[in-house]
Amino acid sequence: MEKMEKKIIIFMPSIDGGGVEKNLFIITNYLSKKINNITLITFDDRFNRNFSRKVNILNVVKKKNKVYSKYYKYFKCLLLLYREITKQKCLVFAFQANVYCCILSLILRFNLITRSNSSPSGWNKNYFKNLIFKFLFKVPKKIIVNSVDFKREIDKKFNINSKLIYNPLNISEIKRKSNSKMKLNFYKNAKIKAINIARFTDQKDHMTLLKSISNVIKKKIKIKILILGYGPNKNVMVNFIRKNKLSKNIKILNFQKNPYKFLKNSNLFILSSFYEGLPNVLLEAISLKKFIISSNCPTGPREILKNGEFGMLFKPGDEKDLTSKIVEFNKKTKKYNQTTSKAYKSLKRFDFNTSCKKYLSVINEFI
């Protein structure tokens, strides 16, 4: 099949290696097989190797040797975008800084598609912001979201008609990477081998997770948990672990390029977020047939776990509810592990090729 002669700019100022970034890598590389002229604009070159050589990458800096604010990254990348658009108008696909791209699109009159990554309940609680978003969200040709509840929520709040496309899930790659050896012998003698993979931010609510694990340990349950990630709340988490003498049961590891080898060696995944979009990490855990206990946050977990049929859901921010769910899992570990097979079969909804083709179809409408 011949590639189509079309041009697209993918806009993602800050790449840090989380779930959104995984979708960026997958979707960009898929599109590069179908479209000849793709340019990616991002701040630095740390993740350039994750993209196909067919993608033309524009970086503001070649090496990230100091910390830059989010808004500085946005500003510098928007300048790059302005330069490129004034050379030749084309379609812009924004993975980040959507509001700023909307404003620029109003000024320069280029076609814009945006992808929203997390529930509005987490980032839109201000009346004036709501008015601004209601206006600016009319600018993109299409706003892509990744869960049914997310679509329902954002459409109602901003009076738009967003496009639902599930995150493309590459199960074969996850399984392949999970086969790497985990040299860490942390889970020894634990009945519950739990894991959490998330950025250390308020959104992910690690404090509820840590308090719940502390409660479970007090009940003499043999549990150990690995927490993988990065972010500003790490020191708060480390101090809590030290203060409560939990270092034998809780271990924090920095961002891992291959988290799947750690996930494979666990038997329970816990997500404690206040809000999400469609958390990739839950799909990845199910791909490796791990049981899940997740907050029933907006949006995504309830949809993925089919209202609790494929895992347990607890009230966001409720450490007692999470504690009781972990205790219940401990009592009936074998029974609950059987549900992982049902959950795995449900992953057909997130078929890699189906989702990627939907992205290409949306782009073809407006390029």
ChimeraX attribute file (.defattr): number of C-alpha atoms within 10 A of each C-alpha:
attribute: neighborCount
match mode: 1-to-1
recipient: residues
	/A:1	5
	/A:2	8
	/A:3	12
	/A:4	12
	/A:5	9
	/A:6	15
	/A:7	16
	/A:8	22
	/A:9	23
	/A:10	23
	/A:11	27
	/A:12	22
	/A:13	25
	/A:14	21
	/A:15	18
	/A:16	13
	/A:17	18
	/A:18	18
	/A:19	17
	/A:20	22
	/A:21	17
	/A:22	18
	/A:23	17
	/A:24	20
	/A:25	16
	/A:26	19
	/A:27	20
	/A:28	22
	/A:29	19
	/A:30	18
	/A:31	22
	/A:32	20
	/A:33	16
	/A:34	16
	/A:35	20
	/A:36	17
	/A:37	17
	/A:38	21
	/A:39	20
	/A:40	21
	/A:41	22
	/A:42	27
	/A:43	26
	/A:44	21
	/A:45	16
	/A:46	16
	/A:47	13
	/A:48	19
	/A:49	8
	/A:50	14
	/A:51	19
	/A:52	17
	/A:53	11
	/A:54	15
	/A:55	21
	/A:56	15
	/A:57	19
	/A:58	19
	/A:59	18
	/A:60	17
	/A:61	13
	/A:62	12
	/A:63	11
	/A:64	12
	/A:65	8
	/A:66	5
	/A:67	6
	/A:68	11
	/A:69	8
	/A:70	11
	/A:71	12
	/A:72	12
	/A:73	18
	/A:74	21
	/A:75	15
	/A:76	17
	/A:77	24
	/A:78	20
	/A:79	12
	/A:80	18
	/A:81	22
	/A:82	15
	/A:83	11
	/A:84	15
	/A:85	19
	/A:86	11
	/A:87	9
	/A:88	10
	/A:89	15
	/A:90	19
	/A:91	22
	/A:92	26
	/A:93	23
	/A:94	24
	/A:95	22
	/A:96	20
	/A:97	22
	/A:98	22
	/A:99	17
	/A:100	15
	/A:101	27
	/A:102	25
	/A:103	13
	/A:104	17
	/A:105	19
	/A:106	15
	/A:107	9
	/A:108	13
	/A:109	14
	/A:110	20
	/A:111	20
	/A:112	26
	/A:113	22
	/A:114	26
	/A:115	21
	/A:116	21
	/A:117	19
	/A:118	22
	/A:119	25
	/A:120	20
	/A:121	17
	/A:122	15
	/A:123	12
	/A:124	13
	/A:125	10
	/A:126	8
	/A:127	9
	/A:128	10
	/A:129	12
	/A:130	16
	/A:131	11
	/A:132	12
	/A:133	17
	/A:134	15
	/A:135	13
	/A:136	19
	/A:137	19
	/A:138	15
	/A:139	22
	/A:140	23
	/A:141	18
	/A:142	22
	/A:143	24
	/A:144	22
	/A:145	25
	/A:146	24
	/A:147	27
	/A:148	17
	/A:149	20
	/A:150	25
	/A:151	24
	/A:152	15
	/A:153	17
	/A:154	20
	/A:155	15
	/A:156	11
	/A:157	15
	/A:158	19
	/A:159	13
	/A:160	16
	/A:161	15
	/A:162	22
	/A:163	19
	/A:164	19
	/A:165	21
	/A:166	22
	/A:167	27
	/A:168	24
	/A:169	25
	/A:170	16
	/A:171	17
	/A:172	10
	/A:173	10
	/A:174	19
	/A:175	16
	/A:176	11
	/A:177	15
	/A:178	19
	/A:179	13
	/A:180	14
	/A:181	11
	/A:182	15
	/A:183	8
	/A:184	8
	/A:185	8
	/A:186	16
	/A:187	17
	/A:188	9
	/A:189	11
	/A:190	14
	/A:191	14
	/A:192	20
	/A:193	21
	/A:194	28
	/A:195	25
	/A:196	22
	/A:197	25
	/A:198	22
	/A:199	24
	/A:200	21
	/A:201	15
	/A:202	13
	/A:203	15
	/A:204	22
	/A:205	21
	/A:206	25
	/A:207	18
	/A:208	19
	/A:209	21
	/A:210	21
	/A:211	19
	/A:212	21
	/A:213	24
	/A:214	20
	/A:215	19
	/A:216	21
	/A:217	16
	/A:218	10
	/A:219	10
	/A:220	8
	/A:221	17
	/A:222	15
	/A:223	21
	/A:224	24
	/A:225	24
	/A:226	21
	/A:227	22
	/A:228	20
	/A:229	20
	/A:230	20
	/A:231	13
	/A:232	11
	/A:233	16
	/A:234	17
	/A:235	11
	/A:236	12
	/A:237	16
	/A:238	15
	/A:239	11
	/A:240	16
	/A:241	20
	/A:242	11
	/A:243	10
	/A:244	11
	/A:245	12
	/A:246	17
	/A:247	14
	/A:248	11
	/A:249	20
	/A:250	21
	/A:251	16
	/A:252	18
	/A:253	11
	/A:254	12
	/A:255	18
	/A:256	14
	/A:257	9
	/A:258	12
	/A:259	19
	/A:260	23
	/A:261	20
	/A:262	22
	/A:263	26
	/A:264	23
	/A:265	19
	/A:266	23
	/A:267	19
	/A:268	23
	/A:269	23
	/A:270	24
	/A:271	26
	/A:272	28
	/A:273	24
	/A:274	21
	/A:275	24
	/A:276	24
	/A:277	25
	/A:278	28
	/A:279	23
	/A:280	21
	/A:281	20
	/A:282	22
	/A:283	26
	/A:284	21
	/A:285	24
	/A:286	25
	/A:287	22
	/A:288	22
	/A:289	22
	/A:290	29
	/A:291	27
	/A:292	30
	/A:293	25
	/A:294	24
	/A:295	26
	/A:296	25
	/A:297	23
	/A:298	24
	/A:299	26
	/A:300	24
	/A:301	31
	/A:302	21
	/A:303	16
	/A:304	24
	/A:305	22
	/A:306	14
	/A:307	13
	/A:308	17
	/A:309	14
	/A:310	25
	/A:311	24
	/A:312	24
	/A:313	24
	/A:314	21
	/A:315	15
	/A:316	20
	/A:317	20
	/A:318	15
	/A:319	21
	/A:320	16
	/A:321	16
	/A:322	28
	/A:323	21
	/A:324	15
	/A:325	19
	/A:326	24
	/A:327	17
	/A:328	13
	/A:329	20
	/A:330	17
	/A:331	12
	/A:332	10
	/A:333	17
	/A:334	10
	/A:335	10
	/A:336	18
	/A:337	19
	/A:338	14
	/A:339	17
	/A:340	22
	/A:341	16
	/A:342	15
	/A:343	23
	/A:344	18
	/A:345	11
	/A:346	16
	/A:347	17
	/A:348	11
	/A:349	14
	/A:350	18
	/A:351	15
	/A:352	18
	/A:353	13
	/A:354	16
	/A:355	19
	/A:356	22
	/A:357	16
	/A:358	16
	/A:359	21
	/A:360	15
	/A:361	11
	/A:362	16
	/A:363	20
	/A:364	13
	/A:365	9
	/A:366	14
	/A:367	13
